[in-house]
Amino acid sequence: MKEIKAFIRQHRIANVLQALRDLKLADISYHNITVSQVQRPLASEDPAQQHYSLDLAEAVVSEYQLDLVCTDEVADELIGAITTAAHTGLPDAGWIFVSEVTKAIEIR
């Protein structure tokens, strides 16, 4: 199994979620998706992309962190959909990290 963690600019997250819905993969485990709003300091030299965070006391870029776990067989297709939908054409527009999941335990 793989864990995919992606950091996506605010204005692209809706496109990414729609792209994942559109895949309609038979493997339902990829639906285990969470999305959190995050703030990334030191993320952009473009002042139009930043705002000042009172909590962190510095300039930040607001992004979304998308986390999902999937089988190895669908990981590349999911990564491709995320990459395409999150693309902005600008440098440092986000990141995708992929990790191996060694154990998954369902809580009932």
Gaussian input, Z-matrix of N, CA and C with variables (Angstrom, degrees):
# hf/3-21g

backbone

0 1
 N
 C     1     B1
 C     2     B2     1     A1
 N     3     B3     2     A2     1     D1
 C     4     B4     3     A3     2     D2
 C     5     B5     4     A4     3     D3
 N     6     B6     5     A5     4     D4
 C     7     B7     6     A6     5     D5
 C     8     B8     7     A7     6     D6
 N     9     B9     8     A8     7     D7
 C    10    B10     9     A9     8     D8
 C    11    B11    10    A10     9     D9
 N    12    B12    11    A11    10    D10
 C    13    B13    12    A12    11    D11
 C    14    B14    13    A13    12    D12
 N    15    B15    14    A14    13    D13
 C    16    B16    15    A15    14    D14
 C    17    B17    16    A16    15    D15
 N    18    B18    17    A17    16    D16
 C    19    B19    18    A18    17    D17
 C    20    B20    19    A19    18    D18
 N    21    B21    20    A20    19    D19
 C    22    B22    21    A21    20    D20
 C    23    B23    22    A22    21    D21
 N    24    B24    23    A23    22    D22
 C    25    B25    24    A24    23    D23
 C    26    B26    25    A25    24    D24
 N    27    B27    26    A26    25    D25
 C    28    B28    27    A27    26    D26
 C    29    B29    28    A28    27    D27
 N    30    B30    29    A29    28    D28
 C    31    B31    30    A30    29    D29
 C    32    B32    31    A31    30    D30
 N    33    B33    32    A32    31    D31
 C    34    B34    33    A33    32    D32
 C    35    B35    34    A34    33    D33
 N    36    B36    35    A35    34    D34
 C    37    B37    36    A36    35    D35
 C    38    B38    37    A37    36    D36
 N    39    B39    38    A38    37    D37
 C    40    B40    39    A39    38    D38
 C    41    B41    40    A40    39    D39
 N    42    B42    41    A41    40    D40
 C    43    B43    42    A42    41    D41
 C    44    B44    43    A43    42    D42
 N    45    B45    44    A44    43    D43
 C    46    B46    45    A45    44    D44
 C    47    B47    46    A46    45    D45
 N    48    B48    47    A47    46    D46
 C    49    B49    48    A48    47    D47
 C    50    B50    49    A49    48    D48
 N    51    B51    50    A50    49    D49
 C    52    B52    51    A51    50    D50
 C    53    B53    52    A52    51    D51
 N    54    B54    53    A53    52    D52
 C    55    B55    54    A54    53    D53
 C    56    B56    55    A55    54    D54
 N    57    B57    56    A56    55    D55
 C    58    B58    57    A57    56    D56
 C    59    B59    58    A58    57    D57
 N    60    B60    59    A59    58    D58
 C    61    B61    60    A60    59    D59
 C    62    B62    61    A61    60    D60
 N    63    B63    62    A62    61    D61
 C    64    B64    63    A63    62    D62
 C    65    B65    64    A64    63    D63
 N    66    B66    65    A65    64    D64
 C    67    B67    66    A66    65    D65
 C    68    B68    67    A67    66    D66
 N    69    B69    68    A68    67    D67
 C    70    B70    69    A69    68    D68
 C    71    B71    70    A70    69    D69
 N    72    B72    71    A71    70    D70
 C    73    B73    72    A72    71    D71
 C    74    B74    73    A73    72    D72
 N    75    B75    74    A74    73    D73
 C    76    B76    75    A75    74    D74
 C    77    B77    76    A76    75    D75
 N    78    B78    77    A77    76    D76
 C    79    B79    78    A78    77    D77
 C    80    B80    79    A79    78    D78
 N    81    B81    80    A80    79    D79
 C    82    B82    81    A81    80    D80
 C    83    B83    82    A82    81    D81
 N    84    B84    83    A83    82    D82
 C    85    B85    84    A84    83    D83
 C    86    B86    85    A85    84    D84
 N    87    B87    86    A86    85    D85
 C    88    B88    87    A87    86    D86
 C    89    B89    88    A88    87    D87
 N    90    B90    89    A89    88    D88
 C    91    B91    90    A90    89    D89
 C    92    B92    91    A91    90    D90
 N    93    B93    92    A92    91    D91
 C    94    B94    93    A93    92    D92
 C    95    B95    94    A94    93    D93
 N    96    B96    95    A95    94    D94
 C    97    B97    96    A96    95    D95
 C    98    B98    97    A97    96    D96
 N    99    B99    98    A98    97    D97
 C   100   B100    99    A99    98    D98
 C   101   B101   100   A100    99    D99
 N   102   B102   101   A101   100   D100
 C   103   B103   102   A102   101   D101
 C   104   B104   103   A103   102   D102
 N   105   B105   104   A104   103   D103
 C   106   B106   105   A105   104   D104
 C   107   B107   106   A106   105   D105
 N   108   B108   107   A107   106   D106
 C   109   B109   108   A108   107   D107
 C   110   B110   109   A109   108   D108
 N   111   B111   110   A110   109   D109
 C   112   B112   111   A111   110   D110
 C   113   B113   112   A112   111   D111
 N   114   B114   113   A113   112   D112
 C   115   B115   114   A114   113   D113
 C   116   B116   115   A115   114   D114
 N   117   B117   116   A116   115   D115
 C   118   B118   117   A117   116   D116
 C   119   B119   118   A118   117   D117
 N   120   B120   119   A119   118   D118
 C   121   B121   120   A120   119   D119
 C   122   B122   121   A121   120   D120
 N   123   B123   122   A122   121   D121
 C   124   B124   123   A123   122   D122
 C   125   B125   124   A124   123   D123
 N   126   B126   125   A125   124   D124
 C   127   B127   126   A126   125   D125
 C   128   B128   127   A127   126   D126
 N   129   B129   128   A128   127   D127
 C   130   B130   129   A129   128   D128
 C   131   B131   130   A130   129   D129
 N   132   B132   131   A131   130   D130
 C   133   B133   132   A132   131   D131
 C   134   B134   133   A133   132   D132
 N   135   B135   134   A134   133   D133
 C   136   B136   135   A135   134   D134
 C   137   B137   136   A136   135   D135
 N   138   B138   137   A137   136   D136
 C   139   B139   138   A138   137   D137
 C   140   B140   139   A139   138   D138
 N   141   B141   140   A140   139   D139
 C   142   B142   141   A141   140   D140
 C   143   B143   142   A142   141   D141
 N   144   B144   143   A143   142   D142
 C   145   B145   144   A144   143   D143
 C   146   B146   145   A145   144   D144
 N   147   B147   146   A146   145   D145
 C   148   B148   147   A147   146   D146
 C   149   B149   148   A148   147   D147
 N   150   B150   149   A149   148   D148
 C   151   B151   150   A150   149   D149
 C   152   B152   151   A151   150   D150
 N   153   B153   152   A152   151   D151
 C   154   B154   153   A153   152   D152
 C   155   B155   154   A154   153   D153
 N   156   B156   155   A155   154   D154
 C   157   B157   156   A156   155   D155
 C   158   B158   157   A157   156   D156
 N   159   B159   158   A158   157   D157
 C   160   B160   159   A159   158   D158
 C   161   B161   160   A160   159   D159
 N   162   B162   161   A161   160   D160
 C   163   B163   162   A162   161   D161
 C   164   B164   163   A163   162   D162
 N   165   B165   164   A164   163   D163
 C   166   B166   165   A165   164   D164
 C   167   B167   166   A166   165   D165
 N   168   B168   167   A167   166   D166
 C   169   B169   168   A168   167   D167
 C   170   B170   169   A169   168   D168
 N   171   B171   170   A170   169   D169
 C   172   B172   171   A171   170   D170
 C   173   B173   172   A172   171   D171
 N   174   B174   173   A173   172   D172
 C   175   B175   174   A174   173   D173
 C   176   B176   175   A175   174   D174
 N   177   B177   176   A176   175   D175
 C   178   B178   177   A177   176   D176
 C   179   B179   178   A178   177   D177
 N   180   B180   179   A179   178   D178
 C   181   B181   180   A180   179   D179
 C   182   B182   181   A181   180   D180
 N   183   B183   182   A182   181   D181
 C   184   B184   183   A183   182   D182
 C   185   B185   184   A184   183   D183
 N   186   B186   185   A185   184   D184
 C   187   B187   186   A186   185   D185
 C   188   B188   187   A187   186   D186
 N   189   B189   188   A188   187   D187
 C   190   B190   189   A189   188   D188
 C   191   B191   190   A190   189   D189
 N   192   B192   191   A191   190   D190
 C   193   B193   192   A192   191   D191
 C   194   B194   193   A193   192   D192
 N   195   B195   194   A194   193   D193
 C   196   B196   195   A195   194   D194
 C   197   B197   196   A196   195   D195
 N   198   B198   197   A197   196   D196
 C   199   B199   198   A198   197   D197
 C   200   B200   199   A199   198   D198
 N   201   B201   200   A200   199   D199
 C   202   B202   201   A201   200   D200
 C   203   B203   202   A202   201   D201
 N   204   B204   203   A203   202   D202
 C   205   B205   204   A204   203   D203
 C   206   B206   205   A205   204   D204
 N   207   B207   206   A206   205   D205
 C   208   B208   207   A207   206   D206
 C   209   B209   208   A208   207   D207
 N   210   B210   209   A209   208   D208
 C   211   B211   210   A210   209   D209
 C   212   B212   211   A211   210   D210
 N   213   B213   212   A212   211   D211
 C   214   B214   213   A213   212   D212
 C   215   B215   214   A214   213   D213
 N   216   B216   215   A215   214   D214
 C   217   B217   216   A216   215   D215
 C   218   B218   217   A217   216   D216
 N   219   B219   218   A218   217   D217
 C   220   B220   219   A219   218   D218
 C   221   B221   220   A220   219   D219
 N   222   B222   221   A221   220   D220
 C   223   B223   222   A222   221   D221
 C   224   B224   223   A223   222   D222
 N   225   B225   224   A224   223   D223
 C   226   B226   225   A225   224   D224
 C   227   B227   226   A226   225   D225
 N   228   B228   227   A227   226   D226
 C   229   B229   228   A228   227   D227
 C   230   B230   229   A229   228   D228
 N   231   B231   230   A230   229   D229
 C   232   B232   231   A231   230   D230
 C   233   B233   232   A232   231   D231
 N   234   B234   233   A233   232   D232
 C   235   B235   234   A234   233   D233
 C   236   B236   235   A235   234   D234
 N   237   B237   236   A236   235   D235
 C   238   B238   237   A237   236   D236
 C   239   B239   238   A238   237   D237
 N   240   B240   239   A239   238   D238
 C   241   B241   240   A240   239   D239
 C   242   B242   241   A241   240   D240
 N   243   B243   242   A242   241   D241
 C   244   B244   243   A243   242   D242
 C   245   B245   244   A244   243   D243
 N   246   B246   245   A245   244   D244
 C   247   B247   246   A246   245   D245
 C   248   B248   247   A247   246   D246
 N   249   B249   248   A248   247   D247
 C   250   B250   249   A249   248   D248
 C   251   B251   250   A250   249   D249
 N   252   B252   251   A251   250   D250
 C   253   B253   252   A252   251   D251
 C   254   B254   253   A253   252   D252
 N   255   B255   254   A254   253   D253
 C   256   B256   255   A255   254   D254
 C   257   B257   256   A256   255   D255
 N   258   B258   257   A257   256   D256
 C   259   B259   258   A258   257   D257
 C   260   B260   259   A259   258   D258
 N   261   B261   260   A260   259   D259
 C   262   B262   261   A261   260   D260
 C   263   B263   262   A262   261   D261
 N   264   B264   263   A263   262   D262
 C   265   B265   264   A264   263   D263
 C   266   B266   265   A265   264   D264
 N   267   B267   266   A266   265   D265
 C   268   B268   267   A267   266   D266
 C   269   B269   268   A268   267   D267
 N   270   B270   269   A269   268   D268
 C   271   B271   270   A270   269   D269
 C   272   B272   271   A271   270   D270
 N   273   B273   272   A272   271   D271
 C   274   B274   273   A273   272   D272
 C   275   B275   274   A274   273   D273
 N   276   B276   275   A275   274   D274
 C   277   B277   276   A276   275   D275
 C   278   B278   277   A277   276   D276
 N   279   B279   278   A278   277   D277
 C   280   B280   279   A279   278   D278
 C   281   B281   280   A280   279   D279
 N   282   B282   281   A281   280   D280
 C   283   B283   282   A282   281   D281
 C   284   B284   283   A283   282   D282
 N   285   B285   284   A284   283   D283
 C   286   B286   285   A285   284   D284
 C   287   B287   286   A286   285   D285
 N   288   B288   287   A287   286   D286
 C   289   B289   288   A288   287   D287
 C   290   B290   289   A289   288   D288
 N   291   B291   290   A290   289   D289
 C   292   B292   291   A291   290   D290
 C   293   B293   292   A292   291   D291
 N   294   B294   293   A293   292   D292
 C   295   B295   294   A294   293   D293
 C   296   B296   295   A295   294   D294
 N   297   B297   296   A296   295   D295
 C   298   B298   297   A297   296   D296
 C   299   B299   298   A298   297   D297
 N   300   B300   299   A299   298   D298
 C   301   B301   300   A300   299   D299
 C   302   B302   301   A301   300   D300
 N   303   B303   302   A302   301   D301
 C   304   B304   303   A303   302   D302
 C   305   B305   304   A304   303   D303
 N   306   B306   305   A305   304   D304
 C   307   B307   306   A306   305   D305
 C   308   B308   307   A307   306   D306
 N   309   B309   308   A308   307   D307
 C   310   B310   309   A309   308   D308
 C   311   B311   310   A310   309   D309
 N   312   B312   311   A311   310   D310
 C   313   B313   312   A312   311   D311
 C   314   B314   313   A313   312   D312
 N   315   B315   314   A314   313   D313
 C   316   B316   315   A315   314   D314
 C   317   B317   316   A316   315   D315
 N   318   B318   317   A317   316   D316
 C   319   B319   318   A318   317   D317
 C   320   B320   319   A319   318   D318
 N   321   B321   320   A320   319   D319
 C   322   B322   321   A321   320   D320
 C   323   B323   322   A322   321   D321

   B1=1.4464
   B2=1.5222
   B3=1.3180
   B4=1.4580
   B5=1.5264
   B6=1.3267
   B7=1.4539
   B8=1.5171
   B9=1.3270
   B10=1.4572
   B11=1.5151
   B12=1.3191
   B13=1.4646
   B14=1.5187
   B15=1.3347
   B16=1.4539
   B17=1.5178
   B18=1.3278
   B19=1.4596
   B20=1.5173
   B21=1.3317
   B22=1.4625
   B23=1.5140
   B24=1.3183
   B25=1.4572
   B26=1.5288
   B27=1.3278
   B28=1.4708
   B29=1.5220
   B30=1.3132
   B31=1.4621
   B32=1.5301
   B33=1.3293
   B34=1.4645
   B35=1.5277
   B36=1.3274
   B37=1.4688
   B38=1.5286
   B39=1.3302
   B40=1.4691
   B41=1.5313
   B42=1.3387
   B43=1.4617
   B44=1.5254
   B45=1.3354
   B46=1.4619
   B47=1.5298
   B48=1.3131
   B49=1.4608
   B50=1.5285
   B51=1.3221
   B52=1.4683
   B53=1.5249
   B54=1.3165
   B55=1.4675
   B56=1.5303
   B57=1.3306
   B58=1.4606
   B59=1.5199
   B60=1.3352
   B61=1.4797
   B62=1.5299
   B63=1.3129
   B64=1.4618
   B65=1.5282
   B66=1.3117
   B67=1.4652
   B68=1.5207
   B69=1.3308
   B70=1.4650
   B71=1.5367
   B72=1.3036
   B73=1.4692
   B74=1.5254
   B75=1.3075
   B76=1.4663
   B77=1.5228
   B78=1.3259
   B79=1.4664
   B80=1.5242
   B81=1.3329
   B82=1.4610
   B83=1.5254
   B84=1.3220
   B85=1.4640
   B86=1.5209
   B87=1.3281
   B88=1.4557
   B89=1.5211
   B90=1.3158
   B91=1.4626
   B92=1.5235
   B93=1.3055
   B94=1.4588
   B95=1.5283
   B96=1.3384
   B97=1.4688
   B98=1.5209
   B99=1.3336
   B100=1.4602
   B101=1.5244
   B102=1.3118
   B103=1.4530
   B104=1.5185
   B105=1.3202
   B106=1.4635
   B107=1.5158
   B108=1.3121
   B109=1.4602
   B110=1.5251
   B111=1.3256
   B112=1.4606
   B113=1.5235
   B114=1.3136
   B115=1.4606
   B116=1.5168
   B117=1.3244
   B118=1.4553
   B119=1.5195
   B120=1.3456
   B121=1.4647
   B122=1.5212
   B123=1.3143
   B124=1.4733
   B125=1.5231
   B126=1.3290
   B127=1.4505
   B128=1.5196
   B129=1.3171
   B130=1.4518
   B131=1.5177
   B132=1.3097
   B133=1.4595
   B134=1.5244
   B135=1.3275
   B136=1.4624
   B137=1.5280
   B138=1.3319
   B139=1.4631
   B140=1.5293
   B141=1.3246
   B142=1.4658
   B143=1.5263
   B144=1.3167
   B145=1.4596
   B146=1.5372
   B147=1.3205
   B148=1.4600
   B149=1.5178
   B150=1.3066
   B151=1.4593
   B152=1.5270
   B153=1.2982
   B154=1.4601
   B155=1.5220
   B156=1.3170
   B157=1.4547
   B158=1.5235
   B159=1.3175
   B160=1.4612
   B161=1.5219
   B162=1.3300
   B163=1.4675
   B164=1.5230
   B165=1.3293
   B166=1.4635
   B167=1.5256
   B168=1.3158
   B169=1.4672
   B170=1.5257
   B171=1.3233
   B172=1.4553
   B173=1.5186
   B174=1.3228
   B175=1.4567
   B176=1.5238
   B177=1.3228
   B178=1.4672
   B179=1.5256
   B180=1.3201
   B181=1.4561
   B182=1.5168
   B183=1.3330
   B184=1.4638
   B185=1.5194
   B186=1.3058
   B187=1.4586
   B188=1.5192
   B189=1.3183
   B190=1.4535
   B191=1.5166
   B192=1.3190
   B193=1.4560
   B194=1.5214
   B195=1.3177
   B196=1.4509
   B197=1.5215
   B198=1.3255
   B199=1.4613
   B200=1.5170
   B201=1.3132
   B202=1.4608
   B203=1.5131
   B204=1.3293
   B205=1.4536
   B206=1.5203
   B207=1.3269
   B208=1.4576
   B209=1.5205
   B210=1.3169
   B211=1.4585
   B212=1.5318
   B213=1.3057
   B214=1.4604
   B215=1.5264
   B216=1.3336
   B217=1.4651
   B218=1.5308
   B219=1.3287
   B220=1.4724
   B221=1.5264
   B222=1.3222
   B223=1.4669
   B224=1.5317
   B225=1.3203
   B226=1.4658
   B227=1.5247
   B228=1.3196
   B229=1.4644
   B230=1.5305
   B231=1.3288
   B232=1.4604
   B233=1.5274
   B234=1.3173
   B235=1.4692
   B236=1.5260
   B237=1.3161
   B238=1.4589
   B239=1.5175
   B240=1.3302
   B241=1.4676
   B242=1.5257
   B243=1.3177
   B244=1.4667
   B245=1.5265
   B246=1.3307
   B247=1.4643
   B248=1.5287
   B249=1.3069
   B250=1.4660
   B251=1.5262
   B252=1.3389
   B253=1.4678
   B254=1.5276
   B255=1.3325
   B256=1.4665
   B257=1.5268
   B258=1.3107
   B259=1.4706
   B260=1.5274
   B261=1.3263
   B262=1.4575
   B263=1.5241
   B264=1.3312
   B265=1.4531
   B266=1.5184
   B267=1.3146
   B268=1.4629
   B269=1.5227
   B270=1.3291
   B271=1.4684
   B272=1.5266
   B273=1.3126
   B274=1.4630
   B275=1.5304
   B276=1.3312
   B277=1.4606
   B278=1.5183
   B279=1.3045
   B280=1.4566
   B281=1.5095
   B282=1.3136
   B283=1.4674
   B284=1.5112
   B285=1.3336
   B286=1.4639
   B287=1.5199
   B288=1.3217
   B289=1.4610
   B290=1.5249
   B291=1.3242
   B292=1.4539
   B293=1.5220
   B294=1.3240
   B295=1.4650
   B296=1.5231
   B297=1.3088
   B298=1.4614
   B299=1.5321
   B300=1.3162
   B301=1.4656
   B302=1.5204
   B303=1.3120
   B304=1.4629
   B305=1.5236
   B306=1.3189
   B307=1.4602
   B308=1.5251
   B309=1.3296
   B310=1.4632
   B311=1.5139
   B312=1.3170
   B313=1.4566
   B314=1.5200
   B315=1.3231
   B316=1.4595
   B317=1.5237
   B318=1.3127
   B319=1.4645
   B320=1.5237
   B321=1.3096
   B322=1.4693
   B323=1.4957
   A1=109.53
   A2=114.73
   A3=121.41
   A4=110.11
   A5=115.18
   A6=121.28
   A7=106.32
   A8=115.79
   A9=121.93
   A10=107.13
   A11=115.43
   A12=122.42
   A13=106.82
   A14=115.94
   A15=120.15
   A16=109.84
   A17=115.93
   A18=122.63
   A19=106.58
   A20=115.55
   A21=122.23
   A22=109.95
   A23=117.28
   A24=121.82
   A25=110.54
   A26=115.04
   A27=122.20
   A28=113.37
   A29=116.14
   A30=119.47
   A31=113.41
   A32=118.98
   A33=122.02
   A34=113.29
   A35=118.85
   A36=120.46
   A37=112.20
   A38=118.74
   A39=120.48
   A40=110.58
   A41=117.11
   A42=121.18
   A43=111.57
   A44=116.14
   A45=120.54
   A46=110.17
   A47=117.40
   A48=120.24
   A49=110.97
   A50=117.39
   A51=120.32
   A52=110.89
   A53=117.01
   A54=120.75
   A55=110.92
   A56=116.98
   A57=120.29
   A58=110.75
   A59=117.18
   A60=120.70
   A61=110.67
   A62=116.60
   A63=121.76
   A64=113.44
   A65=118.51
   A66=120.98
   A67=111.88
   A68=117.35
   A69=122.47
   A70=111.70
   A71=115.47
   A72=120.39
   A73=110.15
   A74=115.83
   A75=120.67
   A76=111.49
   A77=117.19
   A78=122.27
   A79=108.91
   A80=117.19
   A81=119.95
   A82=112.75
   A83=118.49
   A84=119.43
   A85=112.56
   A86=118.37
   A87=118.84
   A88=111.39
   A89=118.37
   A90=120.81
   A91=111.77
   A92=117.33
   A93=121.80
   A94=108.44
   A95=115.02
   A96=121.83
   A97=109.52
   A98=116.18
   A99=120.78
   A100=108.25
   A101=115.14
   A102=121.80
   A103=107.71
   A104=116.63
   A105=122.10
   A106=108.95
   A107=115.93
   A108=119.17
   A109=107.79
   A110=116.71
   A111=122.24
   A112=109.59
   A113=115.71
   A114=122.12
   A115=107.96
   A116=115.90
   A117=120.23
   A118=109.48
   A119=117.27
   A120=119.84
   A121=110.45
   A122=115.97
   A123=122.34
   A124=112.05
   A125=117.01
   A126=120.15
   A127=114.53
   A128=118.33
   A129=118.83
   A130=110.24
   A131=114.90
   A132=119.33
   A133=110.97
   A134=116.99
   A135=122.42
   A136=109.02
   A137=118.61
   A138=120.83
   A139=113.01
   A140=117.99
   A141=120.54
   A142=111.54
   A143=117.29
   A144=121.73
   A145=112.42
   A146=117.53
   A147=121.42
   A148=112.11
   A149=113.68
   A150=121.27
   A151=106.82
   A152=116.10
   A153=120.23
   A154=109.30
   A155=117.03
   A156=122.55
   A157=109.13
   A158=116.25
   A159=119.86
   A160=110.98
   A161=117.05
   A162=120.67
   A163=112.19
   A164=116.30
   A165=120.35
   A166=113.08
   A167=116.63
   A168=123.17
   A169=112.22
   A170=115.87
   A171=120.58
   A172=110.46
   A173=115.61
   A174=121.34
   A175=110.02
   A176=115.77
   A177=121.72
   A178=109.47
   A179=114.51
   A180=122.42
   A181=106.32
   A182=117.02
   A183=120.77
   A184=109.32
   A185=115.43
   A186=122.49
   A187=108.74
   A188=114.66
   A189=121.09
   A190=108.62
   A191=115.06
   A192=121.46
   A193=106.92
   A194=115.98
   A195=122.40
   A196=107.45
   A197=116.75
   A198=122.26
   A199=108.69
   A200=116.64
   A201=119.57
   A202=109.41
   A203=114.49
   A204=122.08
   A205=106.91
   A206=116.72
   A207=120.62
   A208=109.84
   A209=115.53
   A210=119.68
   A211=109.07
   A212=116.26
   A213=121.39
   A214=111.46
   A215=117.19
   A216=121.57
   A217=113.54
   A218=117.97
   A219=119.88
   A220=113.00
   A221=117.64
   A222=121.21
   A223=112.21
   A224=118.04
   A225=120.19
   A226=111.81
   A227=117.41
   A228=120.39
   A229=111.05
   A230=116.57
   A231=120.64
   A232=111.22
   A233=117.01
   A234=121.49
   A235=110.02
   A236=117.07
   A237=120.77
   A238=112.50
   A239=116.51
   A240=120.96
   A241=110.76
   A242=117.17
   A243=121.36
   A244=109.96
   A245=116.36
   A246=121.17
   A247=111.07
   A248=117.04
   A249=120.99
   A250=111.17
   A251=116.97
   A252=120.77
   A253=112.66
   A254=117.86
   A255=121.26
   A256=112.64
   A257=117.71
   A258=122.83
   A259=111.25
   A260=116.61
   A261=121.72
   A262=112.33
   A263=116.86
   A264=120.31
   A265=112.95
   A266=116.84
   A267=121.14
   A268=110.04
   A269=117.70
   A270=119.62
   A271=110.51
   A272=115.55
   A273=123.23
   A274=111.95
   A275=115.97
   A276=120.91
   A277=112.36
   A278=118.18
   A279=121.64
   A280=110.62
   A281=114.88
   A282=120.93
   A283=109.33
   A284=115.38
   A285=121.83
   A286=106.80
   A287=115.61
   A288=121.79
   A289=108.01
   A290=116.95
   A291=122.26
   A292=108.08
   A293=115.14
   A294=121.13
   A295=109.72
   A296=115.12
   A297=121.68
   A298=108.73
   A299=116.53
   A300=122.04
   A301=106.63
   A302=116.56
   A303=119.82
   A304=112.80
   A305=116.52
   A306=119.03
   A307=108.02
   A308=115.36
   A309=122.30
   A310=108.22
   A311=115.81
   A312=121.00
   A313=108.33
   A314=116.15
   A315=121.22
   A316=109.92
   A317=116.40
   A318=121.20
   A319=106.84
   A320=116.31
   A321=120.70
   A322=110.34
   D1=155.02
   D2=179.47
   D3=-123.56
   D4=146.74
   D5=168.53
   D6=-108.74
   D7=126.42
   D8=177.51
   D9=-110.22
   D10=125.66
   D11=177.98
   D12=-123.21
   D13=122.26
   D14=-177.65
   D15=-126.14
   D16=139.29
   D17=174.87
   D18=-109.04
   D19=117.92
   D20=-167.50
   D21=-127.34
   D22=137.67
   D23=178.04
   D24=-61.79
   D25=148.84
   D26=-175.37
   D27=-51.14
   D28=-45.76
   D29=-173.31
   D30=-77.15
   D31=0.09
   D32=-179.70
   D33=-112.15
   D34=-11.33
   D35=-173.00
   D36=-63.16
   D37=-39.55
   D38=179.46
   D39=-61.49
   D40=-39.79
   D41=177.74
   D42=-64.27
   D43=-39.15
   D44=-179.89
   D45=-65.45
   D46=-46.35
   D47=-179.95
   D48=-62.77
   D49=-39.67
   D50=177.67
   D51=-65.58
   D52=-40.06
   D53=178.61
   D54=-61.95
   D55=-38.99
   D56=177.82
   D57=-67.53
   D58=-40.37
   D59=176.39
   D60=-61.69
   D61=-40.75
   D62=-176.27
   D63=-67.66
   D64=-20.34
   D65=-179.58
   D66=-64.13
   D67=-37.46
   D68=179.49
   D69=49.12
   D70=49.55
   D71=179.47
   D72=-72.73
   D73=147.40
   D74=179.77
   D75=-67.90
   D76=-27.55
   D77=-179.21
   D78=-76.19
   D79=107.02
   D80=-175.41
   D81=-77.06
   D82=-9.82
   D83=-177.41
   D84=-65.86
   D85=-20.31
   D86=-179.99
   D87=-74.22
   D88=-10.00
   D89=177.17
   D90=-72.94
   D91=-9.41
   D92=178.84
   D93=-75.87
   D94=72.05
   D95=-173.19
   D96=-112.80
   D97=137.59
   D98=170.17
   D99=-125.37
   D100=148.43
   D101=178.87
   D102=-131.67
   D103=129.41
   D104=179.58
   D105=-129.63
   D106=143.56
   D107=174.86
   D108=-83.35
   D109=132.50
   D110=-178.67
   D111=-131.52
   D112=163.92
   D113=176.16
   D114=-122.10
   D115=128.97
   D116=-178.23
   D117=-112.11
   D118=112.02
   D119=176.39
   D120=-74.28
   D121=157.68
   D122=176.27
   D123=56.54
   D124=33.35
   D125=-171.62
   D126=-96.12
   D127=-21.23
   D128=-175.51
   D129=-152.42
   D130=140.02
   D131=174.23
   D132=-85.98
   D133=-8.90
   D134=-179.90
   D135=-83.84
   D136=111.89
   D137=-178.16
   D138=-61.23
   D139=-24.23
   D140=178.99
   D141=-67.95
   D142=-23.34
   D143=179.95
   D144=-86.65
   D145=-13.96
   D146=-172.09
   D147=-106.54
   D148=158.60
   D149=166.40
   D150=-141.44
   D151=165.10
   D152=-177.03
   D153=-91.70
   D154=126.99
   D155=177.64
   D156=-95.39
   D157=119.19
   D158=176.02
   D159=-67.93
   D160=-32.96
   D161=179.44
   D162=-65.40
   D163=-40.32
   D164=-177.91
   D165=-96.99
   D166=-12.35
   D167=-179.18
   D168=59.08
   D169=41.55
   D170=175.14
   D171=-164.17
   D172=169.44
   D173=179.54
   D174=-72.31
   D175=139.28
   D176=-178.89
   D177=-139.24
   D178=164.02
   D179=169.79
   D180=-113.07
   D181=128.07
   D182=177.18
   D183=-81.18
   D184=132.52
   D185=-179.92
   D186=-139.94
   D187=176.49
   D188=171.79
   D189=-116.70
   D190=141.41
   D191=174.07
   D192=-105.57
   D193=120.32
   D194=178.04
   D195=-106.28
   D196=128.19
   D197=177.54
   D198=-122.39
   D199=135.27
   D200=173.28
   D201=-151.36
   D202=154.96
   D203=177.27
   D204=-119.59
   D205=137.39
   D206=-177.38
   D207=-148.37
   D208=170.38
   D209=174.89
   D210=-74.05
   D211=159.15
   D212=179.91
   D213=-59.20
   D214=-34.13
   D215=-174.33
   D216=-65.45
   D217=-29.02
   D218=-176.66
   D219=-104.81
   D220=-3.84
   D221=-174.70
   D222=-57.50
   D223=-47.95
   D224=-177.21
   D225=-64.22
   D226=-37.45
   D227=178.57
   D228=-66.50
   D229=-40.53
   D230=177.20
   D231=-65.58
   D232=-43.56
   D233=178.52
   D234=-61.10
   D235=-41.79
   D236=178.11
   D237=-61.88
   D238=-42.29
   D239=179.32
   D240=-65.94
   D241=-41.60
   D242=179.09
   D243=-64.48
   D244=-47.29
   D245=-178.51
   D246=-59.43
   D247=-46.48
   D248=-178.30
   D249=-65.07
   D250=-46.57
   D251=-176.11
   D252=-72.70
   D253=-27.89
   D254=-177.86
   D255=-88.81
   D256=-8.29
   D257=-175.71
   D258=-58.59
   D259=129.61
   D260=177.10
   D261=-115.15
   D262=-18.41
   D263=-175.90
   D264=85.92
   D265=-2.39
   D266=-179.79
   D267=-104.41
   D268=151.55
   D269=176.70
   D270=-65.64
   D271=148.73
   D272=177.34
   D273=53.66
   D274=46.32
   D275=-179.28
   D276=-84.53
   D277=-1.01
   D278=179.43
   D279=153.57
   D280=178.20
   D281=-178.09
   D282=-143.43
   D283=151.36
   D284=171.40
   D285=-126.25
   D286=129.35
   D287=177.18
   D288=-118.47
   D289=138.91
   D290=179.75
   D291=-123.96
   D292=128.14
   D293=-179.91
   D294=-126.48
   D295=154.75
   D296=175.89
   D297=-82.45
   D298=133.20
   D299=174.66
   D300=-99.19
   D301=118.28
   D302=-177.11
   D303=-89.12
   D304=-19.34
   D305=-179.95
   D306=-156.62
   D307=139.71
   D308=174.58
   D309=-134.00
   D310=127.47
   D311=-177.03
   D312=-123.70
   D313=120.30
   D314=179.27
   D315=-77.50
   D316=132.84
   D317=175.96
   D318=-96.09
   D319=127.49
   D320=179.96
   D321=-114.49

